[in-house]
């Protein structure tokens, strides 16, 4: 079985999806692929009734790419029909509507592309060392799973 | 006599709690298990335990469960991720 190509990157810029999709089509069609699924996450402007001003993403900088690569590899090992995966996560300050993550999966069949893309996304959401601060009109919140922790309750009082 | 100093890089909400990007712990041992290191951290910063968040320790970029680490290792304490 041919090992699928996995590309992981972290950055502050948007991606040109056309370029990536074209490159993936050309690279993987000869390997039997015929379906690319592209997932793009973006910043919500409204959360729990509060208007979002921005999200600030930070990461375990030195190792985050390697860890996302390992998470992705672990998922695609289960799918013999995946031919290529491209994962790109943005960090820094993002405004509502800005893209946050891109996951593209090229596979032999559409079911594999959809399932693998979803599973890679879930693995990244749960286990990638990327941290999200939600800045809303009603306060600043660290997002931990489904929980939101108000930043003002955490700050250490200078002694 | 110099006692071993463990430097732990911290991320996300931990920076707000501690008020710095790193934690230093002086521990009278050249090696310590990750679980004991976490106990020492909770002893020094009981507010971390009160949050009831499952923090993880990474040693040299790898998630460490039951390994040992030394002051020369690159140690990081991470809150759960929230990417995507």
gemmi code that builds the backbone of each chain (N, CA, C; Angstrom):
import gemmi

chains = {
    "A": [
        ("UNK", (0.845, -1.201, 0.000), (0.000, 0.000, 0.000), (0.879, 1.250, 0.000)),
        ("UNK", (0.560, 2.222, -0.888), (1.346, 3.459, -0.920), (0.934, 4.339, 0.257)),
        ("UNK", (1.951, 4.895, 0.910), (1.649, 5.822, 2.016), (1.156, 7.136, 1.438)),
        ("UNK", (0.060, 7.678, 1.965), (-0.419, 8.957, 1.438), (0.524, 10.111, 1.808)),
        ("UNK", (0.558, 11.120, 0.970), (1.334, 12.312, 1.305), (0.564, 13.116, 2.341)),
        ("UNK", (1.268, 13.573, 3.352), (0.639, 14.427, 4.374), (1.453, 15.720, 4.471)),
        ("UNK", (0.769, 16.833, 4.289), (1.443, 18.135, 4.436), (0.719, 18.897, 5.546)),
        ("UNK", (1.486, 19.395, 6.502), (0.922, 20.166, 7.617), (1.655, 21.495, 7.693)),
        ("UNK", (0.900, 22.545, 7.845), (1.550, 23.846, 8.006), (0.743, 24.732, 8.953)),
        ("UNK", (1.441, 25.699, 9.521), (0.843, 26.658, 10.445), (1.227, 28.032, 9.929)),
        ("UNK", (0.285, 28.972, 9.920), (0.664, 30.291, 9.415), (-0.366, 31.353, 9.738)),
        ("UNK", (-0.090, 32.542, 9.261), (-0.993, 33.674, 9.544), (-1.762, 34.104, 8.295)),
        ("UNK", (-1.355, 33.608, 7.130), (-1.980, 34.043, 5.869), (-3.098, 33.085, 5.457)),
        ("UNK", (-4.011, 33.597, 4.620), (-5.006, 32.717, 4.007), (-4.347, 31.873, 2.928)),
        ("UNK", (-5.015, 30.812, 2.555), (-4.486, 29.963, 1.485), (-5.202, 30.253, 0.178)),
        ("UNK", (-4.531, 29.985, -0.925), (-5.197, 30.014, -2.221), (-5.666, 28.582, -2.500)),
        ("UNK", (-6.948, 28.360, -2.262), (-7.466, 26.989, -2.362), (-7.339, 26.416, -3.770)),
        ("UNK", (-7.566, 27.263, -4.784), (-7.472, 26.791, -6.172), (-6.120, 26.129, -6.445)),
        ("UNK", (-5.089, 26.826, -5.998), (-3.726, 26.314, -6.244), (-3.528, 24.957, -5.583)),
        ("UNK", (-3.997, 24.856, -4.337), (-3.790, 23.605, -3.597), (-4.613, 22.475, -4.199)),
        ("UNK", (-5.857, 22.776, -4.519), (-6.714, 21.739, -5.098), (-6.146, 21.263, -6.444)),
        ("UNK", (-5.708, 22.209, -7.265), (-5.124, 21.813, -8.556), (-3.907, 20.921, -8.351)),
        ("UNK", (-3.043, 21.328, -7.410), (-1.826, 20.530, -7.161), (-2.203, 19.140, -6.662)),
        ("UNK", (-3.202, 19.077, -5.793), (-3.597, 17.769, -5.251), (-4.218, 16.893, -6.337)),
        ("UNK", (-5.038, 17.511, -7.205), (-5.656, 16.722, -8.294), (-4.588, 16.115, -9.182)),
        ("UNK", (-3.623, 16.977, -9.567), (-2.566, 16.515, -10.479), (-1.722, 15.425, -9.817)),
        ("UNK", (-1.379, 15.656, -8.565), (-0.492, 14.726, -7.859), (-1.145, 13.374, -7.561)),
        ("UNK", (-2.466, 13.389, -7.307), (-3.078, 12.145, -6.812), (-3.939, 11.398, -7.844)),
        ("UNK", (-4.245, 12.043, -8.977), (-5.107, 11.337, -9.941), (-4.427, 10.075, -10.469)),
        ("UNK", (-3.102, 10.168, -10.668), (-2.370, 8.998, -11.166), (-2.311, 7.882, -10.122)),
        ("UNK", (-2.630, 8.236, -8.874), (-2.617, 7.211, -7.816), (-4.033, 6.699, -7.555)),
        ("UNK", (-4.942, 7.000, -8.472), (-6.296, 6.455, -8.357), (-7.297, 7.354, -7.663)),
        ("UNK", (-6.868, 8.538, -7.196), (-7.801, 9.418, -6.472), (-8.808, 10.040, -7.422)),
        ("UNK", (-10.007, 10.286, -6.895), (-11.040, 10.911, -7.722), (-11.969, 11.810, -6.923)),
        ("UNK", (-11.612, 12.103, -5.667), (-12.505, 12.925, -4.837), (-11.702, 13.706, -3.803)),
        ("UNK", (-11.855, 15.018, -3.858), (-11.216, 15.851, -2.825), (-12.322, 16.496, -1.997)),
        ("UNK", (-12.190, 16.377, -0.677), (-13.071, 17.126, 0.221), (-12.241, 18.213, 0.878)),
        ("UNK", (-12.780, 19.439, 0.885), (-12.085, 20.553, 1.532), (-12.958, 21.083, 2.659)),
        ("UNK", (-12.415, 21.086, 3.867), (-13.126, 21.680, 5.009), (-12.443, 22.994, 5.357)),
        ("UNK", (-13.235, 24.041, 5.535), (-12.684, 25.333, 5.963), (-13.470, 25.807, 7.173)),
        ("UNK", (-12.771, 25.952, 8.295), (-13.408, 26.518, 9.482), (-13.172, 28.021, 9.482)),
        ("UNK", (-14.134, 28.773, 10.004), (-13.908, 30.219, 10.092), (-14.492, 30.787, 11.384)),
        ("UNK", (-14.105, 32.008, 11.710), (-14.444, 32.610, 12.999), (-15.915, 33.021, 13.028)),
        ("UNK", (-16.611, 32.572, 14.097), (-18.010, 32.969, 14.280), (-18.063, 34.417, 14.768)),
        ("UNK", (-19.087, 35.126, 14.334), (-19.258, 36.503, 14.791), (-20.166, 36.605, 16.004)),
        ("UNK", (-20.816, 35.479, 16.358), (-21.769, 35.485, 17.458), (-21.660, 34.157, 18.203)),
        ("UNK", (-21.396, 34.219, 19.514), (-21.311, 32.999, 20.326), (-22.098, 33.216, 21.605)),
        ("UNK", (-23.018, 32.315, 21.894), (-23.868, 32.410, 23.097), (-24.485, 33.801, 23.251)),
        ("UNK", (-24.888, 34.383, 22.149), (-25.527, 35.697, 22.193), (-24.552, 36.864, 22.304)),
        ("UNK", (-23.253, 36.571, 22.466), (-22.246, 37.643, 22.596), (-21.544, 37.889, 21.269)),
        ("UNK", (-21.372, 39.155, 20.902), (-20.708, 39.476, 19.644), (-19.199, 39.246, 19.797)),
        ("UNK", (-18.652, 38.468, 18.864), (-17.216, 38.162, 18.908), (-16.442, 39.264, 18.186)),
        ("UNK", (-15.417, 39.795, 18.861), (-14.582, 40.812, 18.206), (-13.408, 40.160, 17.486)),
        ("UNK", (-12.793, 39.194, 18.147), (-11.693, 38.459, 17.492), (-11.384, 37.171, 18.242)),
        ("UNK", (-10.665, 36.285, 17.580), (-10.094, 35.109, 18.227), (-8.587, 35.262, 18.183)),
        ("UNK", (-7.948, 34.844, 19.264), (-6.481, 34.867, 19.267), (-6.002, 33.428, 19.466)),
        ("UNK", (-5.370, 32.894, 18.422), (-4.841, 31.533, 18.496), (-3.358, 31.571, 18.813)),
        ("UNK", (-2.956, 30.774, 19.825), (-1.535, 30.574, 20.078), (-1.271, 29.068, 20.037)),
        ("UNK", (-0.010, 28.683, 19.973), (0.289, 27.259, 19.831), (1.577, 26.897, 20.569)),
        ("UNK", (1.707, 25.624, 20.809), (2.959, 25.048, 21.345), (3.927, 25.067, 20.166)),
        ("UNK", (4.430, 26.266, 19.925), (5.026, 26.639, 18.633), (6.019, 25.648, 18.038)),
        ("UNK", (6.984, 25.231, 18.841), (8.063, 24.423, 18.268), (7.596, 23.043, 17.782)),
        ("UNK", (6.554, 22.509, 18.397), (6.180, 21.120, 18.114), (4.801, 20.947, 17.488)),
        ("UNK", (4.060, 22.032, 17.318), (2.660, 21.880, 16.910), (2.520, 21.167, 15.552)),
        ("UNK", (3.391, 21.512, 14.597), (3.283, 20.889, 13.265), (3.494, 19.379, 13.351)),
        ("UNK", (4.543, 19.022, 14.096), (4.881, 17.602, 14.242), (3.720, 16.826, 14.905)),
        ("UNK", (3.106, 17.457, 15.903), (2.013, 16.776, 16.615), (0.791, 16.636, 15.696)),
        ("UNK", (0.476, 17.686, 14.931), (-0.666, 17.582, 13.995), (-0.368, 16.535, 12.915)),
        ("UNK", (0.877, 16.491, 12.478), (1.252, 15.472, 11.481), (0.977, 14.067, 12.045)),
        ("UNK", (1.415, 13.833, 13.277), (1.230, 12.512, 13.891), (-0.260, 12.177, 14.053)),
        ("UNK", (-1.052, 13.183, 14.465), (-2.502, 12.955, 14.622), (-3.131, 12.592, 13.282)),
        ("UNK", (-2.721, 13.308, 12.239), (-3.262, 13.073, 10.891), (-2.856, 11.689, 10.383)),
        ("UNK", (-1.584, 11.370, 10.595), (-1.079, 10.068, 10.133), (-1.849, 8.919, 10.800)),
        ("UNK", (-2.129, 9.102, 12.083), (-2.850, 8.064, 12.830), (-4.254, 7.854, 12.231)),
        ("UNK", (-4.891, 8.930, 11.798), (-6.218, 8.793, 11.184), (-6.100, 8.111, 9.823)),
        ("UNK", (-5.195, 8.596, 8.975), (-5.182, 8.069, 7.599), (-4.682, 6.625, 7.517)),
        ("UNK", (-3.999, 6.183, 8.564), (-3.585, 4.768, 8.580), (-4.790, 3.836, 8.482)),
        ("UNK", (-5.934, 4.356, 8.927), (-7.151, 3.529, 8.908), (-7.837, 3.513, 7.547)),
        ("UNK", (-7.406, 4.408, 6.652), (-8.084, 4.556, 5.350), (-7.095, 4.252, 4.211)),
        ("UNK", (-7.215, 3.051, 3.666), (-6.260, 2.680, 2.608), (-6.501, 3.472, 1.324)),
        ("UNK", (-7.670, 4.117, 1.198), (-7.969, 4.842, -0.038), (-7.576, 6.323, -0.015)),
        ("UNK", (-7.005, 6.796, 1.089), (-6.552, 8.198, 1.123), (-5.231, 8.304, 0.361)),
        ("UNK", (-5.131, 9.328, -0.500), (-3.903, 9.504, -1.275), (-3.096, 10.729, -0.841)),
        ("UNK", (-3.792, 11.759, -0.322), (-3.059, 12.956, 0.095), (-3.906, 13.771, 1.081)),
        ("UNK", (-3.215, 14.358, 2.066), (-3.899, 15.227, 3.044), (-3.110, 16.522, 3.170)),
        ("UNK", (-3.843, 17.616, 3.190), (-3.218, 18.922, 3.410), (-3.939, 19.578, 4.587)),
        ("UNK", (-3.182, 19.912, 5.636), (-3.763, 20.565, 6.818), (-3.041, 21.889, 7.048)),
        ("UNK", (-3.812, 22.933, 7.205), (-3.217, 24.254, 7.477), (-4.028, 24.918, 8.580)),
        ("UNK", (-3.362, 25.279, 9.679), (-4.048, 25.954, 10.791), (-3.475, 27.354, 10.940)),
        ("UNK", (-4.360, 28.303, 11.082), (-3.882, 29.678, 11.270), (-3.690, 29.974, 12.756)),
        ("UNK", (-2.743, 30.845, 13.033), (-2.565, 31.341, 14.402), (-2.542, 32.865, 14.352)),
        ("UNK", (-2.561, 33.484, 15.526), (-2.565, 34.938, 15.592), (-3.981, 35.460, 15.802)),
        ("UNK", (-4.171, 36.741, 15.516), (-5.481, 37.377, 15.736), (-6.347, 37.260, 14.487)),
        ("UNK", (-7.554, 36.730, 14.681), (-8.453, 36.533, 13.537), (-9.797, 37.185, 13.815)),
        ("UNK", (-10.367, 37.804, 12.795), (-11.657, 38.491, 12.933), (-12.787, 37.579, 12.465)),
        ("UNK", (-14.030, 37.896, 12.873), (-15.157, 37.093, 12.381), (-15.133, 36.978, 10.850)),
        ("UNK", (-15.367, 35.776, 10.377), (-15.335, 35.533, 8.935), (-13.976, 35.070, 8.432)),
        ("UNK", (-12.903, 35.326, 9.202), (-11.572, 34.864, 8.775), (-11.510, 33.339, 8.873)),
        ("UNK", (-10.797, 32.726, 7.963), (-10.639, 31.272, 8.036), (-9.679, 30.913, 9.164)),
        ("UNK", (-9.913, 29.752, 9.787), (-9.072, 29.308, 10.903), (-8.293, 28.040, 10.558)),
        ("UNK", (-8.961, 27.137, 9.838), (-8.313, 25.853, 9.515), (-8.779, 25.368, 8.147)),
        ("UNK", (-7.861, 24.744, 7.427), (-8.176, 24.117, 6.138), (-7.747, 22.659, 6.236)),
        ("UNK", (-8.659, 21.778, 5.871), (-8.296, 20.358, 5.792), (-8.753, 19.853, 4.431)),
        ("UNK", (-7.820, 19.367, 3.640), (-8.176, 18.829, 2.316), (-7.715, 17.378, 2.245)),
        ("UNK", (-8.626, 16.541, 1.809), (-8.302, 15.122, 1.687), (-8.628, 14.656, 0.285)),
        ("UNK", (-7.636, 14.084, -0.368), (-7.844, 13.481, -1.682), (-7.840, 11.963, -1.511)),
        ("UNK", (-8.893, 11.323, -2.038), (-9.001, 9.869, -1.866), (-9.595, 9.237, -3.113)),
        ("UNK", (-9.587, 7.928, -3.119), (-10.113, 7.174, -4.258), (-11.626, 7.380, -4.381)),
        ("UNK", (-12.297, 7.504, -3.237), (-13.765, 7.638, -3.266), (-14.217, 8.729, -2.305)),
        ("UNK", (-15.421, 9.233, -2.557), (-15.902, 10.380, -1.776), (-16.159, 10.044, -0.307)),
        ("UNK", (-16.641, 8.826, -0.053), (-16.908, 8.466, 1.345), (-15.638, 8.542, 2.185)),
        ("UNK", (-14.561, 8.047, 1.622), (-13.287, 8.101, 2.338), (-12.863, 9.549, 2.559)),
        ("UNK", (-12.992, 10.384, 1.515), (-12.576, 11.786, 1.653), (-13.364, 12.484, 2.758)),
        ("UNK", (-14.699, 12.300, 2.740), (-15.532, 12.942, 3.768), (-15.171, 12.429, 5.163)),
        ("UNK", (-15.108, 11.099, 5.319), (-14.884, 10.521, 6.652), (-13.510, 10.900, 7.194)),
        ("UNK", (-12.503, 10.786, 6.354), (-11.141, 11.081, 6.831), (-11.016, 12.563, 7.198)),
        ("UNK", (-11.609, 13.438, 6.390), (-11.515, 14.885, 6.682), (-12.169, 15.186, 8.026)),
        ("UNK", (-13.327, 14.597, 8.254), (-14.034, 14.832, 9.522), (-13.219, 14.306, 10.712)),
        ("UNK", (-12.650, 13.113, 10.533), (-11.914, 12.505, 11.640), (-10.621, 13.269, 11.944)),
        ("UNK", (-9.982, 13.767, 10.904), (-8.757, 14.569, 11.112), (-9.124, 15.846, 11.867)),
        ("UNK", (-10.227, 16.469, 11.463), (-10.669, 17.696, 12.137), (-10.925, 17.433, 13.627)),
        ("UNK", (-11.647, 16.357, 13.920), (-11.962, 16.050, 15.322), (-10.682, 15.794, 16.116)),
        ("UNK", (-9.743, 15.086, 15.515), (-8.469, 14.790, 16.201), (-7.723, 16.091, 16.500)),
        ("UNK", (-7.736, 17.007, 15.560), (-7.029, 18.280, 15.758), (-7.737, 19.105, 16.834)),
        ("UNK", (-9.076, 19.153, 16.760), (-9.823, 19.946, 17.749), (-9.572, 19.436, 19.171)),
        ("UNK", (-9.457, 18.125, 19.308), (-9.286, 17.550, 20.651), (-7.836, 17.543, 21.119)),
        ("UNK", (-6.916, 17.304, 20.211), (-5.560, 16.977, 20.670), (-4.430, 17.862, 20.166)),
        ("UNK", (-4.697, 18.776, 19.253), (-3.584, 19.628, 18.796), (-3.305, 20.701, 19.845)),
        ("UNK", (-2.045, 20.987, 20.106), (-1.715, 21.989, 21.128), (-1.843, 23.417, 20.591)),
        ("UNK", (-3.106, 23.776, 20.343), (-3.439, 25.121, 19.850), (-4.480, 25.681, 20.813)),
        ("UNK", (-4.302, 26.925, 21.212), (-5.133, 27.490, 22.282), (-5.873, 28.725, 21.782)),
        ("UNK", (-7.160, 28.790, 22.163), (-8.028, 29.818, 21.582), (-8.565, 30.764, 22.645)),
        ("UNK", (-8.313, 32.039, 22.446), (-8.885, 33.078, 23.310), (-9.949, 33.805, 22.499)),
        ("UNK", (-11.163, 33.820, 23.056), (-12.291, 34.448, 22.357), (-12.517, 35.835, 22.968)),
        ("UNK", (-12.341, 36.853, 22.172), (-12.532, 38.215, 22.672), (-13.916, 38.671, 22.221)),
        ("UNK", (-14.821, 38.837, 23.227), (-16.213, 39.200, 22.923), (-16.533, 40.552, 23.530)),
        ("UNK", (-17.654, 41.093, 23.126), (-18.041, 42.393, 23.692), (-18.293, 42.289, 25.198)),
        ("UNK", (-18.626, 41.061, 25.668), (-18.920, 40.896, 27.090), (-17.752, 40.300, 27.879)),
        ("UNK", (-16.559, 40.246, 27.298), (-15.394, 39.756, 28.032), (-14.490, 38.899, 27.168)),
        ("UNK", (-13.393, 38.426, 27.792), (-12.439, 37.574, 27.074), (-12.485, 36.180, 27.693)),
        ("UNK", (-12.594, 35.180, 26.843), (-12.802, 33.808, 27.324), (-11.785, 32.848, 26.691)),
        ("UNK", (-11.166, 32.028, 27.543), (-10.382, 30.905, 27.031), (-11.351, 29.777, 26.701)),
        ("UNK", (-11.213, 29.216, 25.527), (-12.104, 28.121, 25.122), (-11.403, 26.797, 25.439)),
        ("UNK", (-12.051, 25.999, 26.301), (-11.519, 24.678, 26.677), (-12.638, 23.681, 26.405)),
        ("UNK", (-12.539, 22.938, 25.312), (-13.624, 22.032, 24.919), (-14.900, 22.843, 24.737)),
        ("UNK", (-15.966, 22.422, 25.453), (-17.232, 23.161, 25.372), (-17.291, 24.277, 26.424)),
        ("UNK", (-16.271, 24.319, 27.288), (-16.270, 25.311, 28.378), (-15.619, 26.618, 27.943)),
        ("UNK", (-16.096, 27.710, 28.544), (-15.442, 29.001, 28.342), (-15.076, 29.556, 29.711)),
        ("UNK", (-13.818, 29.938, 29.867), (-13.344, 30.425, 31.159), (-13.015, 31.904, 31.024)),
        ("UNK", (-13.701, 32.706, 31.845), (-13.513, 34.153, 31.760), (-12.090, 34.519, 32.200)),
        ("UNK", (-11.411, 35.229, 31.333), (-10.006, 35.552, 31.573), (-9.813, 36.414, 32.830)),
        ("UNK", (-10.788, 37.273, 33.112), (-10.611, 38.196, 34.238), (-10.607, 37.449, 35.576)),
        ("UNK", (-11.143, 36.213, 35.578), (-11.149, 35.439, 36.827), (-9.835, 34.681, 37.047)),
        ("UNK", (-8.970, 34.701, 36.038), (-7.740, 33.916, 36.125), (-6.526, 34.737, 36.497)),
        ("UNK", (-6.543, 35.975, 36.110), (-5.309, 36.759, 36.191), (-4.804, 36.875, 37.618)),
        ("UNK", (-3.544, 36.567, 37.761), (-2.880, 36.576, 39.067), (-2.707, 38.011, 39.529)),
        ("UNK", (-3.095, 38.253, 40.755), (-2.904, 39.605, 41.285), (-1.426, 39.828, 41.580)),
        ("UNK", (-0.869, 40.930, 41.090), (0.542, 41.165, 41.395), (0.753, 41.303, 42.912)),
        ("UNK", (1.760, 40.579, 43.429), (1.959, 40.652, 44.879), (3.224, 41.435, 45.201)),
    ],
    "B": [
        ("UNK", (25.771, 24.679, 47.408), (25.423, 23.580, 46.500), (24.190, 23.960, 45.659)),
        ("UNK", (24.288, 23.643, 44.346), (23.164, 23.981, 43.466), (22.174, 22.828, 43.405)),
        ("UNK", (20.941, 23.160, 43.614), (19.900, 22.136, 43.490), (19.340, 22.187, 42.066)),
        ("UNK", (18.889, 21.037, 41.543), (18.382, 21.026, 40.165), (17.162, 21.942, 39.981)),
        ("UNK", (17.235, 22.713, 38.891), (16.117, 23.610, 38.599), (15.396, 23.115, 37.334)),
        ("UNK", (14.112, 22.837, 37.474), (13.285, 22.402, 36.346), (12.549, 23.615, 35.787)),
        ("UNK", (12.749, 23.869, 34.500), (12.052, 24.997, 33.873), (10.939, 24.447, 32.990)),
        ("UNK", (9.743, 24.948, 33.219), (8.575, 24.427, 32.497), (7.936, 25.558, 31.702)),
        ("UNK", (7.869, 25.376, 30.387), (7.196, 26.394, 29.559), (5.683, 26.183, 29.661)),
        ("UNK", (4.952, 27.278, 29.722), (3.495, 27.139, 29.836), (2.789, 27.918, 28.728)),
        ("UNK", (1.563, 27.542, 28.466), (0.834, 28.071, 27.302), (-0.627, 28.388, 27.658)),
        ("UNK", (-1.247, 29.141, 26.759), (-2.681, 29.409, 26.848), (-3.066, 30.077, 28.159)),
        ("UNK", (-4.146, 29.605, 28.740), (-4.652, 30.250, 29.962), (-3.698, 30.137, 31.137)),
        ("UNK", (-2.752, 29.195, 31.059), (-1.781, 29.053, 32.149), (-0.937, 30.315, 32.315)),
        ("UNK", (-0.686, 30.985, 31.208), (0.117, 32.216, 31.268), (-0.632, 33.280, 32.082)),
        ("UNK", (-1.946, 33.313, 31.918), (-2.755, 34.262, 32.707), (-2.741, 33.898, 34.190)),
        ("UNK", (-2.817, 32.616, 34.476), (-2.881, 32.181, 35.879), (-1.555, 32.460, 36.594)),
        ("UNK", (-0.460, 32.103, 35.928), (0.849, 32.203, 36.570), (1.445, 33.614, 36.415)),
        ("UNK", (1.069, 34.298, 35.344), (1.601, 35.643, 35.124), (2.988, 35.632, 34.511)),
        ("UNK", (3.347, 34.538, 33.825), (4.665, 34.412, 33.188), (4.577, 33.307, 32.135)),
        ("UNK", (5.616, 33.207, 31.274), (5.611, 32.141, 30.257), (6.290, 30.862, 30.741)),
        ("UNK", (6.934, 30.967, 31.886), (7.634, 29.779, 32.404), (7.423, 29.645, 33.913)),
        ("UNK", (7.602, 28.425, 34.366), (7.583, 28.132, 35.799), (8.935, 27.500, 36.128)),
        ("UNK", (9.532, 27.899, 37.228), (10.768, 27.251, 37.670), (10.505, 26.519, 38.976)),
        ("UNK", (10.961, 25.296, 39.025), (10.804, 24.505, 40.260), (12.173, 23.987, 40.680)),
        ("UNK", (12.511, 24.218, 41.912), (13.748, 23.648, 42.452), (13.360, 22.345, 43.151)),
        ("UNK", (13.901, 21.253, 42.633), (13.556, 19.948, 43.202), (14.856, 19.206, 43.485)),
        ("UNK", (14.966, 18.681, 44.667), (16.225, 18.061, 45.082), (16.365, 16.648, 44.501)),
        ("UNK", (16.363, 16.583, 43.175), (16.511, 15.289, 42.510), (16.888, 15.529, 41.045)),
        ("UNK", (17.869, 14.765, 40.528), (18.291, 14.979, 39.129), (17.276, 14.445, 38.115)),
        ("UNK", (16.324, 13.650, 38.607), (15.266, 13.105, 37.733), (13.979, 13.058, 38.520)),
        ("UNK", (12.864, 13.191, 37.798), (11.578, 13.107, 38.491), (10.545, 12.542, 37.517)),
        ("UNK", (9.609, 11.785, 38.029), (8.567, 11.277, 37.129), (7.619, 12.430, 36.801)),
        ("UNK", (6.986, 12.328, 35.632), (6.084, 13.387, 35.179), (4.923, 13.572, 36.158)),
        ("UNK", (4.427, 12.456, 36.721), (3.298, 12.593, 37.653), (3.728, 13.316, 38.930)),
        ("UNK", (4.967, 13.057, 39.385), (5.458, 13.751, 40.588), (5.692, 15.229, 40.286)),
        ("UNK", (6.158, 15.491, 39.085), (6.381, 16.895, 38.694), (5.053, 17.659, 38.703)),
        ("UNK", (4.014, 16.993, 38.212), (2.688, 17.617, 38.209), (2.208, 17.863, 39.649)),
        ("UNK", (2.492, 16.892, 40.539), (2.135, 17.086, 41.958), (2.845, 18.313, 42.532)),
        ("UNK", (4.138, 18.455, 42.190), (4.908, 19.610, 42.685), (4.316, 20.921, 42.161)),
        ("UNK", (3.897, 20.876, 40.900), (3.295, 22.087, 40.305), (1.994, 22.448, 41.023)),
        ("UNK", (1.189, 21.434, 41.301), (-0.083, 21.682, 41.989), (0.145, 22.175, 43.421)),
        ("UNK", (1.256, 21.688, 44.036), (1.569, 22.125, 45.397), (1.938, 23.614, 45.390)),
        ("UNK", (2.729, 23.995, 44.386), (3.172, 25.397, 44.321), (2.053, 26.322, 43.835)),
        ("UNK", (1.228, 25.794, 42.935), (0.135, 26.616, 42.372), (-1.202, 25.890, 42.553)),
        ("UNK", (-1.747, 25.910, 43.766), (-3.000, 25.150, 44.005), (-4.153, 25.621, 43.124)),
        ("UNK", (-4.067, 26.838, 42.614), (-5.144, 27.344, 41.741), (-5.250, 26.518, 40.451)),
        ("UNK", (-4.150, 25.869, 40.050), (-4.209, 25.029, 38.836), (-5.133, 23.833, 39.072)),
        ("UNK", (-5.030, 23.260, 40.246), (-5.842, 22.080, 40.562), (-7.316, 22.466, 40.691)),
        ("UNK", (-7.553, 23.640, 41.252), (-8.936, 24.078, 41.477), (-9.723, 24.221, 40.177)),
        ("UNK", (-9.007, 24.474, 39.077), (-9.693, 24.665, 37.786), (-10.300, 23.372, 37.242)),
        ("UNK", (-9.784, 22.231, 37.744), (-10.259, 20.916, 37.292), (-10.170, 20.757, 35.774)),
        ("UNK", (-9.036, 21.193, 35.248), (-8.777, 21.035, 33.812), (-7.672, 19.974, 33.671)),
        ("UNK", (-7.829, 19.040, 32.736), (-6.771, 18.031, 32.576), (-5.552, 18.594, 31.836)),
        ("UNK", (-4.567, 19.063, 32.581), (-3.351, 19.582, 31.944), (-2.467, 18.420, 31.495)),
        ("UNK", (-1.662, 18.677, 30.464), (-0.740, 17.644, 29.973), (0.686, 18.148, 30.070)),
        ("UNK", (1.589, 17.201, 30.320), (3.008, 17.550, 30.298), (3.637, 16.934, 29.053)),
        ("UNK", (4.362, 17.753, 28.322), (5.128, 17.289, 27.170), (6.608, 17.381, 27.517)),
        ("UNK", (7.347, 16.329, 27.169), (8.793, 16.343, 27.375), (9.448, 16.210, 26.010)),
        ("UNK", (10.229, 17.199, 25.654), (10.903, 17.247, 24.346), (9.915, 17.027, 23.195)),
        ("UNK", (8.751, 17.635, 23.305), (7.771, 17.594, 22.223), (6.857, 16.390, 22.224)),
        ("UNK", (7.049, 15.502, 23.182), (6.223, 14.280, 23.224), (5.339, 14.294, 24.464)),
        ("UNK", (4.091, 13.887, 24.281), (3.181, 13.769, 25.406), (3.745, 12.739, 26.380)),
        ("UNK", (3.920, 13.139, 27.624), (4.578, 12.264, 28.595), (3.570, 11.838, 29.650)),
        ("UNK", (3.399, 10.534, 29.813), (2.478, 10.052, 30.830), (3.234, 9.579, 32.056)),
        ("UNK", (4.021, 8.551, 31.833), (4.663, 7.969, 32.996), (6.180, 7.908, 32.842)),
        ("UNK", (6.719, 8.876, 32.129), (8.163, 8.879, 31.936), (8.830, 9.762, 32.989)),
        ("UNK", (10.138, 9.769, 32.962), (10.885, 10.649, 33.859), (11.445, 11.810, 33.063)),
        ("UNK", (11.696, 12.898, 33.742), (12.342, 14.017, 33.063), (13.433, 14.587, 33.966)),
        ("UNK", (14.326, 15.327, 33.350), (15.430, 15.929, 34.100), (15.487, 17.418, 33.759)),
        ("UNK", (16.271, 18.194, 34.502), (16.323, 19.636, 34.231), (16.814, 19.983, 32.817)),
        ("UNK", (17.522, 19.049, 32.169), (18.000, 19.315, 30.804), (16.912, 19.139, 29.752)),
        ("UNK", (15.826, 18.510, 30.114), (14.743, 18.276, 29.147), (13.960, 19.557, 28.895)),
        ("UNK", (13.338, 19.567, 27.725), (12.459, 20.682, 27.375), (11.050, 20.302, 27.851)),
        ("UNK", (10.625, 20.902, 28.939), (9.359, 20.487, 29.567), (8.297, 21.563, 29.318)),
        ("UNK", (7.093, 21.120, 28.965), (5.999, 22.069, 28.743), (4.743, 21.581, 29.452)),
        ("UNK", (3.998, 22.519, 30.009), (2.703, 22.210, 30.629), (1.628, 22.863, 29.772)),
        ("UNK", (0.703, 22.032, 29.272), (-0.283, 22.525, 28.309), (-1.714, 22.312, 28.790)),
        ("UNK", (-2.577, 23.289, 28.603), (-4.002, 23.046, 28.821), (-4.561, 22.265, 27.632)),
        ("UNK", (-5.792, 21.750, 27.733), (-6.366, 21.065, 26.569), (-6.412, 22.009, 25.361)),
        ("UNK", (-6.209, 21.440, 24.198), (-6.205, 22.262, 22.982), (-7.618, 22.681, 22.574)),
        ("UNK", (-7.667, 23.722, 21.770), (-8.970, 24.175, 21.245), (-8.785, 24.711, 19.826)),
        ("UNK", (-8.106, 23.888, 19.025), (-7.894, 24.288, 17.634), (-9.142, 24.077, 16.801)),
        ("UNK", (-9.025, 24.425, 15.544), (-10.128, 24.193, 14.614), (-10.957, 25.435, 14.390)),
    ],
}
model = gemmi.Model(1)
for chain_id, residues in chains.items():
    chain = gemmi.Chain(chain_id)
    for i, (resn, *xyz) in enumerate(residues, 1):
        res = gemmi.Residue()
        res.name, res.seqid = resn, gemmi.SeqId(i, " ")
        for name, pos in zip(("N", "CA", "C"), xyz):
            atom = gemmi.Atom()
            atom.name, atom.element = name, gemmi.Element(name[0])
            atom.pos, atom.b_iso = gemmi.Position(*pos), 0.0
            res.add_atom(atom)
        chain.add_residue(res)
    model.add_chain(chain)
structure = gemmi.Structure()
structure.add_model(model)
structure.setup_entities()
